[in-house]
Amino acid sequence: MTTMSNTRPPLRIADIWRTPLHDFPIRDEILYQYLPLSRELDVLEVGPGSGFTAQQWAPKVKSLTLLDIAAGNIARLQTALGSIPNLRFVCADICKPEVSVAERFGAAYAIEVFELLPDPEQCLKNLAALLRPGALLLLQFPNYPPPRSPGMTYFSTRKELDRLLQAAGFASWSVYSLNLRPWARGLFNVFHEIPLGWYRRVRSRAPQGRPLVYDDSWAFAHERRVEPYKYVLHSAWLGLAAALRAGGDAFASEPLADQILNHNLLVLARR
């Protein structure tokens, strides 16, 4: 698949202290490569997490609406990012009928959210209803059955996913297997996965595994504990991002036919 390659937001030293406390934003590379954005677009992000992605990408679009089921996280995002004029905040369940959002969007994305949702069919119907004709939806999620995946939604065959996308009203879509390229994978494992995995095992007595809402996540629960180390973490992420960018695109994608189980999926759907 040919990547679409937006211009990446620049690496700025000021982001060490200016951005919300965040994990390394490897997910932003997916948006950079596969979702074309412009200043004319109204965009919807489902599951905004720490808000780092929203802060970085807001200047690239006309407006960016952050939708999260977690009331605590929406309140935190409003406090941290409320001064950005083109950001909107909506607390809603994307799996409930008739999600109350006044506007329609020219693009939408949800990264590592879809697998955690209890009703993927209703979610896709809502997303289609929130998009203008011709708008693009980007979904990325690990399509693995439990216990390998922390979520409840996965698809054994592509036909199951195709049926839901068609029923939701999408005109066309493509499904890809998404993987880190060797350079990015090596850096990410050595400087992120291994050290953070060790830290979480040492500091947390709770069973590991990602919950269904960000309010219950390890990052949200331990934010105050980690906050004193914010500048150290963000400096490390800045250095890791610079090293990762030196290797070019972080992700590679391959189109999939029917066998989509046990793949990290990228779905690009056109309304």
Secondary structure, DSSP 8 states (H G I E B T S, - for coil): ------------TTHHHHS-S----TTHHHHHHH----TT-EEEEE--TTSHHHHHHGGGSSEEEEEES-HHHHHHHHHHHTTSTTEEEEE--TTSSS---SS-EEEEEEES-GGG-S-HHHHHHHHHHHEEEEEEEEEEEEE--TTTSSSS---SSHHHHHHHHHHHT-SEEEEEEEEE-HHHHHHHIIIIIHHHHHHHHHH--S--S--SSGGGSHHHHTHHHHGGGHHHHHHHHHHHHHHHHTTS-SEEEEE--S--TTEEEEEEEE-
